[in-house]
């Protein structure tokens, strides 16, 4: 007999959403294992200066659990953490959670018809242990494994080194010579904040990022009260914002072939934003991407570009040759003396995160090795043939829409239909059929031909959307509406139940 009905790995919004769906169906023997010391996923781990969501709060939240009291249109990190705690309390999820537990690997036991998970407690003196579950779900997030730069000497730097995903609030940045390596979405939020404190800040940019204006503001108390007393008004705000995001961002990227004008319009908007905000023509040129809008994740900010007008900020685009104990040396021989090195180098998706742990299915099939050798696939971005009773919530072609909560809620509905059918049949196992898995992949590959990834100019983007093999498999190449429709209409005969 298995220890649990379901084990969920990850206590972020994805894992909590899965648990809520299971509890709706009557499941109670659920264990949610989290390697960190509290819930919230990225909103617990990250707390660097300037942290905020880059999707409007009315959209970046569960539609069934609106928060009428967001303080800002784009919630700050602390607000999202509080919201995660509220959800966990309201839906009675905390009693299922165990913190400081590192999941190392899982294998399907064909004889016992359950999953065997190996874990290790992170507390001193903890030992490895195994535990079993009828069903296994991975909700480890897309951005959970910090990536360190492959630069000679990075480990030799004698000053302070901070990765944005492991921010140390005790580090004194005031009047220091600071270097930031990286100019992705995290750096866009961080750089304006530390520039105000640094004696001198050098930003080392390998690839510029598309940045559009950010319509951010404090939400007035009367509006919060209106959202609370008349929830339909907040639903309307959510719908309006979602439609705007879908039209300007999702359609422009995923339907590039049909809506190239939208993509070009978004690029023009970002270019005009840059032109208005940066004084120096040479700096503007360096900050201008040479790849199509959307090849690399774009972002929103009103503070990033003006930071480069400051006298204490320099933008360096010459490649880094090495790091010494006291400096960064670029390939032109220039030595940049620094006190603090900030690594805004993002996350490793394709070496360690798909999947985040070793998953061994039927007949010893290794999911990660299979994906890397035979191609990435997952039926409706949720299940994989050869891996019974397994749900992967961060899978190929699973990310739908611009708000992660769109993906989460589509997957929640998939879980509810799948596990509801499992109960109705009084079955013990489910597994997507190889045919359904293959047909869904074929459909995704056909739709990819419409996207900016196949039709645009993405060669210089260096985007985490692409696997090491050069395929863009992270985003579902359809509209959000299509994803919602598909999760209601896929045939349950696409699964084998036993």
Helices and strands as residue ranges (DSSP letters): E 4-9, H 13-24, E 30-34, H 42-45, H 77-90, G 94-96, E 97-99, E 101-109, E 114-121, E 128-138, G 154-156, E 160-163, G 164-166, E 177-181, H 185-195, E 200-204, E 211-212, H 221-229, H 231-245, I 246-250, H 251-254, H 260-277, H 281-287, E 299-300, H 304-307, E 313-316, E 320-323, E 327-330, E 335-337, E 340-343, E 358-360, G 362-364, H 367-374, E 390-392, H 404-424, E 430-432, H 434-448, H 452-455, H 480-489, G 492-494, E 495-497
